[in-house]
Each structure stands twice: as structure tokens, then as C-alpha cells.
Amino acid sequence: MDKKENIESIIGLINNLMLSTKAHEPHPWLHLELTREQLRVMFLLSFKGRSSPGEAAASFGVPKANVTSIIDRLVDKGLISRQENPDDRRSYILSLTEEGKSQVERLREIGAAKIKGVLERMPDNALVSLQMGLEALIKALEEEGEVNGCN
């Protein structure tokens, strides 16, 4: 296989991976009544510790106005807090509340347990290859500026 065919094969495998999760199993975050976008904001704050709405929007490649309603709903649910930015009174800083931190940690644990079960069934040599491949992919994404420092 040449490089172009390898790339096409990898893209197909990634698509299959995304589709292979069992559609009939409820996602652990459904009981939280959160959208995927709200979860993305929460996980971003979990990784970064704190962020401005503008930084969050830039991380997702969307206009700041698009994240405003997401932030408002998360504040209303008590999952994130909004504090005045001491460096700029026109903006504010977002961070997870204790409840928000607890929910993110719970979702991480559930996700890790699911993937751990799958990985434990794989042969050792496949795990080593997968690890090396994922590390190379993350490095390439970092070089392209496509990773938000969330690894």
C-alpha cells in the first residue's frame, strides 16, 4: 500500500471506530441533560483549569457569540462559574464548580473503564502499536497546532 492508500484506510478505520460504539447503549452524560457542546466546554475547563469565553470559542473554532448561550446554561446548572477578569473588566473567567469537576471526573472514569475493558482484550503487540500510532498522531496534530493542550 502506498501512503495515499494508507491515509484513506486510516480515515476509514477512524470512521468505523466512531460508528462502532453501541448506539443502543445510553451515554453516561444523558442524565445530565447536557449537549455535546456543553460537555466540550466542561472538558476544556477541566484540562485548562480556567478560560475566557473568547479562548473557549477559539479552541473550538467558532465565534464567541456561539459559546455565550452554552456558558449561560452551564452557569444556570451550577456546573461552571463566571468570575470577573481582574485584568479586563469587560471580560470574565470561566472555571468548573465543584459539581462540574465531579461530573467531569465521573464521565472520565466511565469512559476509561469502557475503553480499558476493550484494550485488555487486545494482544500486547497490538497495544504497543496502537500507543505508538496515537503518540505519532498527537505529535503531528501538535505540530499543526490542532491540539488544545488537552493531552
C-alpha positions, -999 to 999 in steps of 0.1 A, spaced: 0 0 0 13 35 -8 10 65 15 -22 78 -1 -39 44 3 -27 41 39 -42 75 47 -75 66 31 -75 33 50 -68 51 83 -96 76 77 -120 47 70 -108 30 102 -114 62 123 -149 65 108 -156 28 117 -142 34 152 -166 63 157 -195 43 144 -187 11 163 -199 23 196 -231 7 205 -259 30 195 -284 13 218 -263 19 249 -272 52 266 -243 77 270 -234 83 307 -239 120 303 -276 118 291 -289 120 326 -271 154 330 -292 168 302 -261 183 286 -254 188 249 -221 177 233 -211 214 231 -217 219 268 -196 188 275 -168 201 253 -167 234 273 -167 214 306 -138 192 294 -119 222 281 -122 239 315 -112 206 332 -80 205 311 -71 242 312 -84 250 347 -99 282 336 -106 301 303 -123 332 290 -153 328 266 -131 340 238 -104 314 245 -131 287 246 -145 299 213 -111 300 197 -104 264 209 -135 252 192 -130 274 161 -164 292 165 -174 328 171 -176 339 207 -213 345 203 -218 308 197 -204 299 232 -223 325 251 -256 306 254 -237 274 261 -219 291 290 -251 306 303 -268 272 305 -238 257 323 -238 285 348 -275 281 354 -270 243 360 -243 252 386 -215 233 366 -193 263 358 -187 297 374 -182 330 359 -158 354 377 -148 389 368 -114 391 350 -91 412 371 -70 421 340 -100 432 319 -133 443 334 -151 438 301 -145 400 302 -148 372 327 -131 339 336 -148 306 334 -140 276 357 -157 244 368 -176 244 400 -171 215 424 -202 199 410 -188 204 375 -155 189 384 -173 159 400 -194 153 369 -163 155 345 -144 131 367 -173 107 368 -176 108 330 -139 103 326 -140 72 349 -169 57 330 -152 63 296 -118 49 309 -135 18 323 -152 11 289 -120 16 269 -99 -3 294 -121 -34 290 -116 -33 252 -78 -27 255 -73 -55 279 -87 -80 253 -61 -68 228 -27 -86 224 3 -68 238 19 -62 204 -12 -45 192 -13 -23 223 23 -12 217 15 -4 180 -17 15 190 2 35 216 30 44 191 4 53 164 -16 75 188 15 92 201 26 99 165 -8 113 156 -9 136 186 26 148 178 16 156 142 -15 174 154 5 194 178 29 204 150 -1 216 130 -15 235 160 -45 212 162 -42 201 198 -55 223 226 -30 211 252 -56 187 264 -35 155 263 
